[in-house]
Amino acid sequence: MQTVYLHTFPPVPHVYSISPFGIKVESWLRLHGINYECVHCFEFGPKGQIPFVLVGDEVRDEREGHAVRVPVV
């Protein structure tokens, strides 16, 4: 199975994440049993947004409907 890399803000004291969207995507990945790793960073994705997901070398954007089509290999 291919690993999904979730790029999101690092945790801060008393808060798991400052990004509700990052929490949403990570929760979705957990609920669907998808193998993922969090990459804590302050670097924004190609569209200037964070969080973003990398599958292989491809950026997936949930607003384009890709988040629900993560390939399971």
C-alpha positions in Angstrom: 0.0 0.0 0.0 1.3 3.5 -0.9 1.9 5.9 1.9 0.0 9.2 2.0 1.9 12.2 3.3 -0.2 14.8 5.1 1.6 18.2 5.2 0.2 20.2 8.1 1.1 22.7 10.8 3.1 21.2 13.8 1.2 20.7 17.1 1.4 23.5 19.7 1.0 23.2 23.5 -2.6 22.3 24.5 -3.8 22.1 20.9 -3.3 19.1 18.6 -3.4 21.2 15.5 -4.1 24.9 14.7 -5.7 23.8 11.4 -9.2 22.3 11.6 -8.8 21.2 8.0 -5.7 19.3 8.9 -7.6 17.5 11.7 -10.4 16.8 9.3 -8.1 15.2 6.7 -6.1 13.2 9.3 -9.4 11.9 10.8 -10.6 10.9 7.4 -7.4 9.0 6.7 -7.6 7.2 10.1 -11.2 6.3 9.7 -10.6 4.7 6.3 -7.5 2.8 7.4 -5.2 4.5 5.0 -1.4 4.3 5.7 -0.3 7.9 6.2 2.4 10.0 7.8 2.1 13.6 9.1 4.8 16.0 7.8 4.8 18.9 10.2 5.9 22.0 8.4 5.2 25.6 7.7 5.7 25.2 3.9 2.6 25.7 1.9 1.6 23.5 -1.0 1.7 24.4 -4.7 -1.7 26.3 -4.4 -0.4 28.2 -1.4 -2.5 26.3 1.1 -1.9 24.0 4.0 -2.8 21.2 4.7 -2.1 19.4 1.5 -1.7 15.7 0.8 1.0 14.0 -1.3 0.5 10.6 -2.8 3.7 9.6 -4.5 4.7 12.8 -6.3 1.1 14.0 -6.9 -0.6 16.6 -4.7 -4.2 15.7 -3.9 -6.7 18.5 -3.2 -10.0 17.7 -1.6 -11.7 20.6 -3.3 -11.1 18.9 -6.6 -12.6 15.6 -5.2 -9.3 13.8 -5.0 -9.2 13.2 -1.3 -11.8 10.4 -1.5 -9.9 8.7 -4.4 -6.6 7.9 -2.7 -5.3 4.8 -4.6 -4.9 1.7 -2.5 -2.1 -0.4 -4.0 
